[in-house]
Amino acid sequence: MSRIAFFCIPAHGHTNPTLEVVKELIRQGHEVRYYSYECMKEKIESTGAEYISCDEYDYEQKLTPADGKRIAEDMAFAVEVLVNSTLAMDAALLEQIKQWKPDCIVADSMALWGKLIAKKLNVPFVSSTTTFAFNKQSAQVMQGSLKDLFKVILQMGKAKRHLKRLQEKGYIIKSALEIIQNDNDTNTIVYTSPEFQPCAESFSDKYAFVGPSIRPAETTFEKTREKLIYISMGTVNNDMTTFYKNCIDALASSDYQVVISVGSQVDIKLLEEYVTSSNNRAEFCILPYVDQIAVLQKADAFLTHCGMNSVSEALYFKVPLVMYPQTNEQKGVAFRVNELGAGLYLTDETKMGIQTAFHEVMQDEMYQEHAGEISDSFAKCGGSKEAVEKIIDAFA
């Protein structure tokens, strides 16, 4: 029996894809320790893995929602948070890992501490990449304006000061690009298909494109109208009451069933009162959270912020997208979906703009056909079993 240590950041979109991999490792008789955070404890323990808390050392969970958005836009700030967390974990985790002696460390691409501890202790390492794999070629999907590019260059200078703190502790890291960019020498699991991954041919055979890890639905969901629209802006940057009201106005006169998942930052009573004060033909259901898999299995269109997890789940079920990305990473995902014809951008967030976008994506069968093609590419991937093979190959 082998020992595998997992490290991840406190984010559902980064944790969820790893859970089926952990289950498969345990099914095959391996011992798994998962270093994570209280908000993820229940779902991690449900896999059979041993959960180890990192809350005492974590900086990310102390951030405000505004800080969370800043991480996505300010590379220097993101590096500062990662370095703070790594140094806080340094002494305690390093000693634990030395004593437990794992055969391999698997770390989320943003869980810098896992990667650096593996390097420091010379433990075989596998990167878990829940977004697109990122190199010079695939970076084209993430490019913004010249202004954005100049801002990144300035941020890299600030980031170097934080990296120096790691170097002083004996961690080998040369540049901020090592944090955000995948390299062809590292064993890497990517939770998408080669067909969906931009420039997949530019990555070495160290990469396993295993497809999205889709959990089973935890509940049942009843579809009560011929057409079902699902709207969700994710769990982080979703304080968007005005936008949700525009969505309600746009769809009020339709015959659709509309499910809106608004997260914890929105006063749900305000939206419920807004719905009841309107003359609606549509059937609205507004909730803080839903079983997204259960809803997507029945949905006909999905308005999304374009988080990689949400997009992968939607496309897996052949659901075309109306895309309203909020961060650079989400814009990169939206670019690829648009490029492959499985969704369209919401460029006008007014009532008429939202109405027009849904009308087009639901009336033009091309969008669903292309979503189906991406879904077929996911089905051809090896899934959690292929991911486990990559992990075992890293140290066998």
C-alpha positions in Angstrom: 0.0 0.0 0.0 1.3 3.4 -1.0 0.9 6.7 0.9 -0.4 9.7 -1.1 -0.6 13.3 0.3 -3.0 15.8 -1.3 -2.9 19.6 -0.8 -5.5 22.0 -2.0 -6.7 25.6 -1.6 -10.1 26.3 0.2 -12.2 26.4 -3.0 -14.9 24.1 -4.1 -13.9 24.4 -7.8 -10.4 23.2 -7.0 -11.3 20.5 -4.4 -14.3 18.8 -6.1 -12.4 17.5 -9.2 -10.0 15.7 -6.9 -12.6 13.8 -4.9 -13.3 11.0 -7.3 -9.5 10.6 -7.8 -9.1 10.2 -4.0 -11.9 7.7 -3.9 -10.3 5.6 -6.7 -6.9 5.6 -4.9 -8.5 4.4 -1.7 -10.6 1.8 -3.7 -7.3 0.5 -5.0 -5.9 0.1 -1.5 -3.8 3.2 -1.1 -3.7 5.5 2.0 -4.6 9.1 1.4 -4.0 12.1 3.6 -5.7 15.3 2.4 -4.4 18.6 3.8 -7.2 21.2 3.5 -9.6 23.4 5.4 -12.7 23.0 7.7 -15.1 24.2 5.0 -14.0 21.1 2.9 -13.6 18.6 5.7 -17.0 16.8 5.3 -16.7 16.2 1.6 -13.0 15.1 2.0 -13.8 12.6 4.8 -16.7 11.2 2.7 -14.1 9.9 0.3 -12.4 7.8 3.0 -9.3 10.0 3.1 -7.7 11.2 6.4 -8.4 14.9 6.6 -5.6 17.2 8.1 -6.6 20.7 8.9 -4.6 23.7 7.6 -6.9 26.3 9.0 -4.4 27.4 11.6 -1.9 28.4 9.0 -4.2 29.7 6.2 -4.4 33.2 5.0 -6.9 32.7 2.2 -9.9 32.1 4.4 -9.2 35.4 6.3 -9.7 37.3 3.1 -12.9 39.3 2.4 -14.9 38.7 -0.8 -13.3 41.9 -2.2 -9.9 40.3 -1.5 -11.0 37.2 -3.3 -11.8 39.2 -6.4 -8.4 41.0 -6.1 -6.6 37.7 -6.1 -8.0 36.9 -9.5 -6.9 40.3 -10.9 -3.7 41.2 -9.0 -0.9 38.7 -9.5 1.4 40.3 -6.9 -1.3 40.1 -4.2 -2.0 36.5 -5.2 1.6 35.6 -4.8 1.8 37.5 -1.4 -1.1 35.4 -0.1 0.4 32.1 -1.4 3.8 33.0 0.1 2.2 33.9 3.5 0.4 30.6 3.6 3.4 28.6 2.5 5.7 30.1 5.2 3.0 29.8 7.9 2.7 26.1 7.1 6.5 25.5 6.7 7.6 24.2 10.1 4.5 22.2 11.1 3.7 20.6 7.7 7.3 19.9 6.8 7.8 17.9 10.0 4.5 16.0 9.5 5.4 15.1 5.9 8.9 13.9 7.0 7.4 11.6 9.6 4.6 10.2 7.5 6.9 9.7 4.5 4.4 9.8 1.5 5.3 8.1 -1.7 3.9 11.0 -3.7 2.5 14.5 -3.1 -0.4 15.7 -5.3 -1.1 19.4 -5.0 -3.4 21.8 -6.6 -1.6 24.1 -9.0 -2.5 27.0 -6.7 -1.5 25.2 -3.5 2.1 26.4 -3.8 3.1 24.9 -0.4 2.4 21.4 -1.6 4.7 21.7 -4.6 7.5 23.4 -2.7 7.4 20.9 0.2 7.7 18.1 -2.4 10.7 19.8 -3.9 12.3 20.5 -0.6 11.9 16.9 0.6 12.6 15.3 -2.8 9.2 13.6 -2.8 7.7 12.6 -6.2 5.2 15.3 -7.2 2.0 15.5 -9.3 0.3 18.8 -10.1 -3.5 18.8 -10.1 -4.7 21.5 -12.5 -8.5 22.3 -12.4 -8.3 25.1 -14.9 -6.8 24.9 -18.4 -3.1 24.0 -18.4 -1.2 27.2 -18.9 2.0 27.7 -21.0 3.2 30.3 -23.6 1.0 28.7 -26.3 -2.2 28.3 -24.4 -1.7 31.8 -22.8 -3.3 33.3 -25.9 -6.7 32.5 -24.5 -5.9 34.5 -21.4 -4.6 37.6 -23.1 -6.4 40.8 -22.4 -5.6 44.4 -23.6 -2.2 45.9 -23.8 -3.1 47.8 -20.6 -3.7 44.5 -18.8 -0.5 43.1 -20.1 1.5 46.1 -18.8 -0.2 45.8 -15.4 0.9 42.1 -15.2 4.5 43.1 -16.0 4.4 45.7 -13.2 2.9 43.1 -10.8 5.7 40.6 -11.5 8.2 43.1 -10.1 6.3 43.3 -6.8 5.9 39.5 -6.7 9.7 39.0 -6.8 10.0 40.6 -3.3 7.6 37.9 -1.9 9.4 35.1 -3.7 12.6 36.2 -2.0 11.1 35.3 1.3 10.6 31.7 0.1 14.1 31.5 -1.2 15.5 32.6 2.2 13.6 29.6 3.7 15.3 27.2 1.3 12.5 26.8 -1.3 13.7 26.6 -4.9 11.6 29.0 -6.9 12.9 31.4 -9.6 10.0 33.4 -10.8 6.2 34.1 -10.4 5.7 32.3 -13.7 6.5 29.0 -11.9 3.4 29.6 -9.9 1.0 30.3 -12.7 2.6 28.4 -15.6 2.7 24.6 -16.1 6.0 23.1 -17.3 6.6 20.1 -19.5 8.8 18.3 -16.9 6.2 18.0 -14.1 3.6 15.1 -14.0 0.3 16.9 -14.3 -3.3 15.9 -14.2 -5.7 18.2 -16.1 -9.4 17.8 -15.6 -10.5 18.4 -19.2 -10.2 16.8 -22.6 -7.4 17.4 -25.1 -10.1 18.7 -27.5 -11.3 21.4 -25.0 -7.8 22.3 -23.7 -6.3 25.0 -25.9 -3.1 24.0 -27.6 -3.1 20.5 -26.1 -0.5 19.4 -28.6 2.1 21.8 -27.0 2.1 19.8 -23.7 4.4 16.8 -23.1 3.4 13.3 -22.3 3.8 14.2 -18.6 0.3 15.5 -18.9 -2.8 13.4 -18.5 -6.0 15.1 -19.8 -8.4 12.9 -17.8 -11.7 14.8 -18.4 -13.8 16.6 -15.8 -14.5 14.8 -12.6 -18.3 14.8 -12.3 -19.8 13.7 -9.0 -23.2 12.0 -8.9 -26.2 14.2 -8.2 -27.0 14.3 -4.4 -30.7 15.1 -4.8 -33.4 14.9 -7.5 -34.7 17.9 -9.3 -38.1 18.2 -10.9 -38.4 19.9 -14.2 -41.9 21.6 -14.3 -41.8 23.5 -17.6 -40.8 22.5 -21.1 -37.7 24.7 -20.9 -35.4 25.2 -17.8 -33.0 28.0 -17.5 -30.3 27.9 -14.8 -28.4 31.0 -13.6 -25.4 31.0 -11.2 -22.5 33.3 -10.8 -20.5 31.0 -8.6 -19.6 31.0 -4.9 -17.1 33.9 -4.8 -17.7 37.0 -6.8 -21.5 36.9 -6.7 -22.7 40.0 -4.9 -24.8 41.0 -7.9 -28.4 41.8 -6.8 -29.0 44.3 -9.6 -27.9 41.8 -12.2 -30.2 39.1 -10.8 -33.1 41.6 -11.0 -32.3 42.2 -14.6 -32.4 38.5 -15.2 -35.8 38.3 -13.5 -37.1 41.1 -15.7 -35.7 39.5 -18.8 -37.4 36.2 -18.2 -40.6 37.2 -16.4 -42.8 37.1 -19.5 -41.4 33.7 -20.7 -42.9 30.3 -20.2 -39.6 29.0 -18.7 -38.8 27.5 -15.4 -35.9 29.6 -14.0 -33.6 28.5 -11.2 -31.3 31.2 -9.8 -28.5 30.2 -7.3 -27.3 33.5 -5.7 -24.8 32.4 -3.0 -24.5 33.9 0.5 -23.7 37.5 -0.3 -27.2 38.4 -1.6 -30.3 39.1 0.5 -32.5 36.4 -1.0 -35.7 38.0 0.5 -35.2 41.1 -1.6 -35.1 39.0 -4.8 -38.1 36.9 -3.6 -40.1 40.1 -3.0 -39.0 41.4 -6.4 -40.4 38.3 -8.0 -43.7 38.4 -6.2 -44.2 42.1 -7.0 -43.9 41.4 -10.7 -46.5 40.0 -13.1 -44.7 36.7 -14.1 -45.5 34.0 -16.5 -42.2 32.3 -15.7 -41.8 30.1 -12.7 -38.9 31.4 -10.6 -37.0 29.5 -7.9 -34.3 31.5 -6.1 -32.0 29.8 -3.7 -28.7 30.4 -2.0 -27.3 27.1 -3.3 -28.6 24.2 -5.4 -27.4 20.8 -6.3 -25.9 22.0 -9.5 -25.4 18.6 -11.0 -29.1 17.7 -10.4 -30.2 21.0 -12.1 -27.8 20.8 -15.0 -29.1 17.3 -15.9 -32.4 18.9 -16.7 -31.3 22.4 -17.9 -31.7 23.8 -21.5 -29.4 26.8 -21.0 -27.0 28.0 -18.3 -26.0 31.6 -17.6 -22.6 31.3 -15.9 -19.6 33.2 -14.6 -17.5 30.6 -16.5 -15.7 29.0 -13.7 -14.0 26.0 -15.1 -15.9 23.6 -12.9 -19.3 25.0 -13.7 -18.5 25.1 -17.5 -17.2 21.5 -17.5 -20.3 20.3 -15.6 -22.6 22.1 -18.0 -20.9 20.8 -21.2 -20.7 17.3 -19.8 -24.6 17.4 -19.8 -24.6 19.1 -23.2 -26.0 22.3 -21.9 -25.2 25.5 -24.0 -24.0 28.5 -22.2 -24.7 32.2 -21.9 -21.3 33.5 -20.6 -20.7 36.4 -18.2 -17.1 36.0 -17.0 -15.8 38.2 -14.2 -12.1 37.4 -13.9 -9.2 36.8 -16.4 -9.3 33.1 -15.8 -13.0 33.0 -16.4 -12.5 35.1 -19.6 -10.1 32.5 -20.8 -12.6 29.7 -20.3 -15.3 31.7 -22.0 -13.0 32.4 -25.0 -12.5 28.7 -25.5 -16.3 27.9 -25.2 -17.1 30.7 -27.7 -14.3 29.5 -30.0 -15.8 26.0 -30.1 -19.3 27.4 -30.6 -20.9 26.0 -27.4 -21.9 29.3 -25.9 -22.2 33.0 -26.5 -21.1 36.1 -24.5 -23.5 38.2 -22.6 -22.3 41.7 -23.8 -25.3 43.6 -22.6 -26.5 43.0 -19.0 -29.7 44.9 -19.4 -33.1 43.3 -19.5 -33.1 43.3 -23.3 -29.5 42.1 -23.6 -30.2 39.1 -21.3 -33.5 38.3 -23.1 -31.7 38.4 -26.5 -28.9 36.2 -25.4 -31.1 33.5 -24.0 -33.3 33.6 -27.1 -30.4 33.0 -29.4 -28.7 30.2 -27.4 -32.0 28.3 -27.1 -33.3 28.8 -30.6 -30.1 28.1 -32.5 -29.5 24.3 -32.3 -25.8 24.9 -33.2 -25.0 25.8 -29.6 -26.3 22.5 -28.2 -24.7 20.5 -31.0 -21.3 22.0 -30.2 -21.8 21.5 -26.5 -22.6 17.8 -27.3 -19.3 17.5 -29.2 -17.3 18.7 -26.2 -19.3 16.3 -24.0 -18.3 13.5 -26.3 -14.7 14.4 -26.0 -15.0 14.3 -22.2 -16.6 10.8 -22.4 -13.5 9.5 -24.3 -11.1 10.5 -21.4 -9.9 8.1 -18.8 -11.3 9.9 -15.8 -10.3 9.1 -12.2 -8.7 5.8 -13.2 -6.3 7.5 -15.6 -5.5 10.2 -13.0 -4.6 7.4 -10.5 -2.3 5.8 -13.1 -0.5 9.1 -13.5 0.0 9.4 -9.8 1.3 5.8 -9.4 3.6 6.2 -12.4 5.1 9.3 -10.7 6.8 7.1 -8.0 6.5 3.5 -9.2 
